[in-house]
Amino acid sequence: MIPLSWYLILAAGLFCIGFYGVLARRNAIAILMSIELMLNAVNINLVAFWRFLAPESISGQAFAVIVFAVAAAEVAVGLALVISIYRSRKTVIAEEINLMKW
Amino acid sequence: MTPIQLVFLFVAFATLWAAFMVVTRNNLVHAALFLVIALFGVAVLFVMLEAGFLAVIQVLVYIGAIAILMIFAVMLTRGDVDDIPDITNRYAGWVGLVAVLFFSSLVILMAQWPSFTALAKPILSSRDTIVELGTALVSPNGYVIPFEVASVMLLAALIGALVVARPRKGK
């Protein structure tokens, strides 16, 4: 039998790797990929808590479905923004996109 | 060590390794392919947690749509900015330190929680969790409002992405 702790530690590790990627990578698409890793870590946690602590209700899975929808919307808008910025400024490096920086 | 634990450890290490490769690879196409491995590992974890529907959605939506969309975006934005020598910004060392500290403090905090080592109770074989999930998502006593809001948000994101990414007239 696998205890809950294994899933939680795995999800924490995945979240921290994604956290590093979001803050340290320079390429905007790599940042979006790292956000996907973080959202997946959250989903593992939601489903693990549902399975181990509250299997009688289905709320954990319903929440995970909503997270899927949010992730799909986020990546669609994010990649559209990146492609639009690339078209006008020929760069996807996050530090060079400083149009709105005062 | 039971076989199921060995399977879990294998999948967990494969997922973490692939995730680490995603954030460290210079070549973004390679990073996107490692992202597919990591997402597939998460799908296997969903199967092990007896959430079969979510595992199928994970493969369909994340691997089938999101990862492929990432690869397309990488290819569309390939120009003279590709293969830049330093892939991380100047705060990368500090960020790595903060990430490791955050991970260890999370584990220490969670270890003090009594349910941390809880074991799963078997799900009754008379239950069909997929039917329950489907009913909960459209039932007025369940999650019909979040579900409808999510569908409106997806529509708005679709239209927004189209408007943002469309080339301007005259250019």
Interface residues (C-beta under 8 A of the other chain):
Chain A: M1 I2 P3 L4 S5 W6 Y7 L8 I9 L10 A12 G13 L14 C16 I17 G18 F19 Y20 G21 L23 A24 R25 R26 N27 I29 A30 L32 M33 S34 E36 L37 N40 N43 I44 V47 A48 W50 R51 F52 L53 P55 I58 S59 Q61 A62 A64 V65 I66 F68 A69 V70 A71 A72 A73 E74 V75 A76 V77 L79 A80 L81 V82 I83 S84 Y86 R87 K90 T91 V92 I93 A94 E95
Chain B: T2 I4 Q5 F8 A12 T15 L16 A19 F20 V22 V23 L28 A31 A32 L35 A38 L39 V42 L45 F46 M48 L49 E50 A51 F53 L54 I57 Q58 V61 Y62 A65 I66 L69 M70 A73 V74 L76 T77 G79 D80 V81 I84 D86 I87 T88 N89 Y91 A92 V95 G96 V98 A99 V100 F102 F103 L106 V107 M110 A111 S115 F116 T117 A118 L119 A120 K121 I123 T129 E132 L133 A136 L137 G142 Y143 P146 F147 A150 S151 M153 L154 A156 A157 L158 G160 A161 L162 V164 A165 P167
